[in-house]
Amino acid sequence: MPSGTRSKPAAMYGITRGVRGWKMSLTRNGVVFYKHFGFRMHQGEAAALLRAQTWRDGVVKKHPPKLRREMAQVPRSNNTSGIPGVRCATGPDGMPRYWHAETALAPGKKLTKCFSVGRYGADAKQLAIAERQRQLLQMTGLSLPHPDEAHMRAAPERKLPSDCPAPVAQWEIVRSSNTSGVAGVKYRQHSPARQGFWAAVTRINGNNLYKSFAVKEHGYEGAKALAIAERHRQLKQVARLSKRQRKFAE
């Protein structure tokens, strides 16, 4: 390793930090497993990281890489024989001269054997195929394993600490532009010459539940309190609807 560089800590394998959260991404046999763990939704960077690590560990345990032997039997785009690891060498006249069986067991360690068409005739190809199968029996281990993965698969299931805060629903996240301190409750004022209003809004099934309370009618604090109460009512309505939908789905 070059001087001055550090390897990535095992705890961060597959996890990178974004502007708004941790990103977990692993590729398994051509399938990408990705999930974003937002700081606000998970109530802080530390809690978001814990959940990203727990989800990552679950992916590693459930979806190990394929055996090297399996991957070695996947045909490559430049294969012309139809049998991975078996190729034909032709002469200047384009006619087959040799059939080769090759298997890379490890870096710098390759098994290879060829069978002359002149000596074995039409059996040369089948002999190369049989040799390839014998070579594959010597191949062990998983394809491209990361050093940390073996420890993750062998380790007990990661448990979240009891004090790890639960994720917050999207509609409960307080945005940086929010001045009420309550998600979904905002103060609006269309022009400096007119008094504004407090509004409560909740997204549900692609539509908005919305109600506003004028400062002119209820006063600034009164309108704000009414909007907060309305927001709580809306959330209860959403919860009841979600419960009915889950029950119907069952």
Backbone torsions as a table, in degrees:
resi	resn	phi	psi	omega
1	MET	NA	133.6	-179.2
2	PRO	-59.5	147.1	179.2
3	SER	-61.9	137.1	176.3
4	GLY	91.2	-4.3	179.2
5	THR	-105.8	155.4	-179.5
6	ARG	-126.5	143.6	174.3
7	SER	-76.2	155.9	-179.1
8	LYS	-71.3	131.7	179.6
9	PRO	-56.1	145.0	-178.6
10	ALA	-56.9	-35.8	-177.8
11	ALA	-63.7	-19.7	-177.0
12	MET	-102.8	8.0	179.6
13	TYR	-57.3	125.6	179.1
14	GLY	78.2	1.2	-175.3
15	ILE	-121.1	132.2	175.8
16	THR	-129.9	154.8	-178.5
17	ARG	-94.0	127.7	173.6
18	GLY	-102.8	-176.3	-179.4
19	VAL	-66.8	-39.4	-174.7
20	ARG	-112.5	1.9	-179.6
21	GLY	175.4	179.2	177.2
22	TRP	-90.0	140.6	179.1
23	LYS	-113.1	125.5	177.4
24	MET	-108.9	123.2	-177.8
25	SER	-144.4	123.7	174.8
26	LEU	-137.0	146.4	177.2
27	THR	-110.6	128.0	179.6
28	ARG	-125.7	112.5	175.1
29	ASN	50.2	43.3	177.6
30	GLY	87.8	-4.8	179.8
31	VAL	-105.2	129.5	-179.7
32	VAL	-94.4	126.9	174.5
33	PHE	-105.3	116.1	-175.0
34	TYR	-136.3	140.1	174.3
35	LYS	-154.5	140.9	180.0
36	HIS	-105.0	133.4	179.9
37	PHE	-117.1	94.8	-175.4
38	GLY	-68.8	143.4	179.8
39	PHE	-63.1	-45.0	-177.6
40	ARG	-68.9	-44.2	-178.6
41	MET	-61.6	-34.8	-176.9
42	HIS	-101.0	11.9	173.4
43	GLN	60.4	48.2	174.2
44	GLY	124.6	157.8	-178.4
45	GLU	-65.6	-41.9	-176.0
46	ALA	-63.0	-46.8	-179.8
47	ALA	-66.1	-39.1	178.6
48	ALA	-63.1	-39.9	179.5
49	LEU	-66.7	-41.7	178.4
50	LEU	-58.3	-42.8	-179.0
51	ARG	-71.2	-35.2	176.7
52	ALA	-64.6	-41.9	179.1
53	GLN	-65.5	-40.5	179.4
54	THR	-64.4	-42.8	179.6
55	TRP	-67.2	-41.1	178.3
56	ARG	-60.2	-44.7	179.6
57	ASP	-61.3	-38.3	178.3
58	GLY	-63.9	-40.7	178.1
59	VAL	-63.5	-44.5	-179.4
60	VAL	-61.2	-42.4	-179.0
61	LYS	-69.8	-39.3	-175.9
62	LYS	-79.0	-30.5	-171.9
63	HIS	-128.7	72.9	177.5
64	PRO	-69.6	155.9	175.4
65	PRO	-61.0	157.8	178.3
66	LYS	-68.8	159.5	173.9
67	LEU	-62.5	144.7	177.9
68	ARG	-57.7	-34.8	179.4
69	ARG	-63.3	-38.9	178.1
70	GLU	-66.4	-46.2	-179.1
71	MET	-63.9	-32.3	-179.8
72	ALA	-69.2	-14.0	-179.1
73	GLN	-100.3	7.6	175.6
74	VAL	-85.2	122.7	-177.8
75	PRO	-62.7	138.7	175.3
76	ARG	-90.8	162.1	-175.8
77	SER	-64.8	-26.5	-177.8
78	ASN	-93.5	6.1	179.5
79	ASN	-77.1	130.0	-178.3
80	THR	-114.3	-7.8	-176.8
81	SER	-88.8	-20.2	-174.7
82	GLY	87.7	-5.7	179.4
83	ILE	-123.6	113.5	179.2
84	PRO	-56.3	135.9	178.9
85	GLY	83.4	-0.5	178.6
86	VAL	-120.7	127.1	-179.8
87	ARG	-138.2	159.5	-178.5
88	CYS	-110.7	132.8	174.6
89	ALA	-103.4	126.3	-177.6
90	THR	-106.3	160.0	177.6
91	GLY	-89.2	-178.2	179.8
92	PRO	-58.0	-25.2	-179.3
93	ASP	-86.3	-0.6	179.6
94	GLY	84.7	0.5	-179.7
95	MET	-88.0	148.5	180.0
96	PRO	-60.5	134.5	177.4
97	ARG	-113.2	-43.5	-178.6
98	TYR	-140.4	151.5	167.3
99	TRP	-113.8	127.0	-176.3
100	HIS	-107.5	141.1	169.8
101	ALA	-116.9	123.9	-177.5
102	GLU	-134.3	140.7	176.7
103	THR	-146.8	124.5	176.6
104	ALA	-88.9	107.6	-179.1
105	LEU	-79.1	-32.8	-177.8
106	ALA	-164.4	165.0	176.7
107	PRO	-54.7	122.9	179.7
108	GLY	81.8	0.8	179.5
109	LYS	-126.0	105.2	-177.8
110	LYS	-126.1	134.2	173.2
111	LEU	-94.5	132.3	179.1
112	THR	-147.4	142.0	177.6
113	LYS	-152.7	139.4	-179.0
114	CYS	-121.5	155.0	-177.4
115	PHE	-129.2	120.6	-175.5
116	SER	-75.7	132.4	175.8
117	VAL	-68.1	-33.7	178.4
118	GLY	-62.6	-32.4	-178.4
119	ARG	-89.7	-43.3	-173.2
120	TYR	-103.5	-8.5	178.7
121	GLY	64.0	-138.7	-176.9
122	ALA	-67.2	-15.1	-179.6
123	ASP	-79.4	-10.2	-175.2
124	ALA	-59.3	-41.8	-179.1
125	LYS	-65.3	-46.0	-179.0
126	GLN	-64.7	-33.7	176.5
127	LEU	-66.2	-38.5	178.0
128	ALA	-66.8	-38.9	178.5
129	ILE	-64.8	-43.0	178.9
130	ALA	-64.7	-39.2	177.7
131	GLU	-64.0	-40.4	177.9
132	ARG	-59.3	-41.7	178.7
133	GLN	-64.5	-37.8	177.2
134	ARG	-66.0	-38.4	178.9
135	GLN	-64.8	-40.7	-178.8
136	LEU	-62.1	-30.0	179.7
137	LEU	-63.8	-20.4	179.3
138	GLN	-88.4	-5.4	-178.0
139	MET	-90.6	126.5	-178.8
140	THR	-128.9	169.3	174.1
141	GLY	89.6	175.5	-179.5
142	LEU	-93.2	154.9	179.7
143	SER	-76.2	128.4	175.7
144	LEU	44.5	53.2	-179.9
145	PRO	-73.1	140.0	173.4
146	HIS	-81.8	140.7	-177.2
147	PRO	-54.1	-31.9	-176.6
148	ASP	-78.8	-20.4	-172.7
149	GLU	-67.7	-37.1	-179.6
150	ALA	-60.0	-39.7	178.9
151	HIS	-67.4	-38.7	-179.5
152	MET	-66.3	-40.0	-179.2
153	ARG	-70.4	-32.2	-178.5
154	ALA	-83.4	-23.5	-175.8
155	ALA	-72.7	153.1	174.7
156	PRO	-60.5	159.1	179.7
157	GLU	-58.3	132.4	-179.6
158	ARG	-70.2	129.4	178.6
159	LYS	-106.7	136.6	176.1
160	LEU	-72.0	139.8	176.2
161	PRO	-59.0	149.2	-177.8
162	SER	-63.0	-24.9	-178.9
163	ASP	-93.6	9.0	177.8
164	CYS	-73.0	120.9	-176.4
165	PRO	-65.1	148.4	178.7
166	ALA	-74.7	149.5	177.2
167	PRO	-61.1	149.1	179.3
168	VAL	-99.5	137.5	177.3
169	ALA	-63.0	153.4	-177.7
170	GLN	-53.7	-39.9	-176.0
171	TRP	-76.2	-5.3	178.8
172	GLU	-102.9	-1.5	-179.1
173	ILE	-76.6	128.2	178.1
174	VAL	-87.1	113.6	-178.4
175	ARG	-74.2	160.5	-178.9
176	SER	-64.1	-25.5	-179.1
177	SER	-85.4	-4.0	-177.0
178	ASN	-77.5	129.5	-179.0
179	THR	-107.0	-2.3	-177.5
180	SER	-91.1	-22.9	-174.1
181	GLY	82.8	0.6	180.0
182	VAL	-125.8	123.1	179.8
183	ALA	-59.3	138.4	177.9
184	GLY	83.9	-0.5	178.1
185	VAL	-117.4	119.9	-175.4
186	LYS	-134.5	151.9	175.6
187	TYR	-98.0	132.5	-179.9
188	ARG	-125.1	143.1	176.5
189	GLN	-147.0	111.7	-173.7
190	HIS	-71.7	-29.1	178.3
191	SER	-153.7	150.9	-179.4
192	PRO	-60.2	-25.0	-176.6
193	ALA	-80.4	-12.7	-176.8
194	ARG	-117.9	145.8	175.1
195	GLN	-69.6	146.8	-177.2
196	GLY	-89.8	-159.3	-179.6
197	PHE	-152.5	156.9	173.7
198	TRP	-100.4	136.0	-176.9
199	ALA	-126.1	144.7	174.3
200	ALA	-114.4	128.8	-178.0
201	VAL	-140.0	136.9	-179.6
202	THR	-138.2	129.9	179.6
203	ARG	-82.4	133.9	178.7
204	ILE	-149.1	119.1	177.9
205	ASN	50.5	42.4	176.9
206	GLY	83.5	-1.9	178.9
207	ASN	-121.2	166.8	-179.8
208	ASN	-110.7	133.4	164.5
209	LEU	-88.3	124.6	-171.9
210	TYR	-141.6	137.3	173.6
211	LYS	-154.5	138.1	-178.1
212	SER	-120.0	158.5	-178.0
213	PHE	-135.8	117.1	-174.6
214	ALA	-73.1	136.8	176.7
215	VAL	-66.5	-34.6	179.9
216	LYS	-60.6	-36.0	-177.3
217	GLU	-86.9	-39.0	-172.1
218	HIS	-112.8	-5.2	-174.3
219	GLY	82.0	159.9	-174.6
220	TYR	-61.9	-53.9	-177.8
221	GLU	-70.4	-35.3	178.9
222	GLY	-65.0	-44.1	179.1
223	ALA	-64.1	-38.9	179.0
224	LYS	-63.5	-44.8	179.7
225	ALA	-62.9	-40.0	178.6
226	LEU	-65.9	-37.5	179.3
227	ALA	-67.1	-39.6	178.5
228	ILE	-65.1	-42.5	177.7
229	ALA	-63.3	-39.7	178.0
230	GLU	-64.5	-38.9	178.1
231	ARG	-61.1	-44.3	177.2
232	HIS	-61.9	-39.2	178.0
233	ARG	-63.4	-42.4	179.2
234	GLN	-61.8	-42.3	-179.5
235	LEU	-64.1	-36.9	176.8
236	LYS	-65.2	-38.4	178.2
237	GLN	-63.7	-42.6	178.2
238	VAL	-62.9	-43.5	-179.7
239	ALA	-62.2	-41.9	179.3
240	ARG	-64.0	-42.5	-179.3
241	LEU	-65.4	-42.2	179.3
242	SER	-62.5	-38.9	179.5
243	LYS	-64.3	-42.3	179.2
244	ARG	-65.3	-39.4	-179.4
245	GLN	-66.5	-39.1	178.0
246	ARG	-66.1	-39.7	179.6
247	LYS	-65.8	-39.1	179.0
248	PHE	-66.9	-37.6	-179.0
249	ALA	-65.7	-31.8	179.7
250	GLU	-73.1	NA	NA
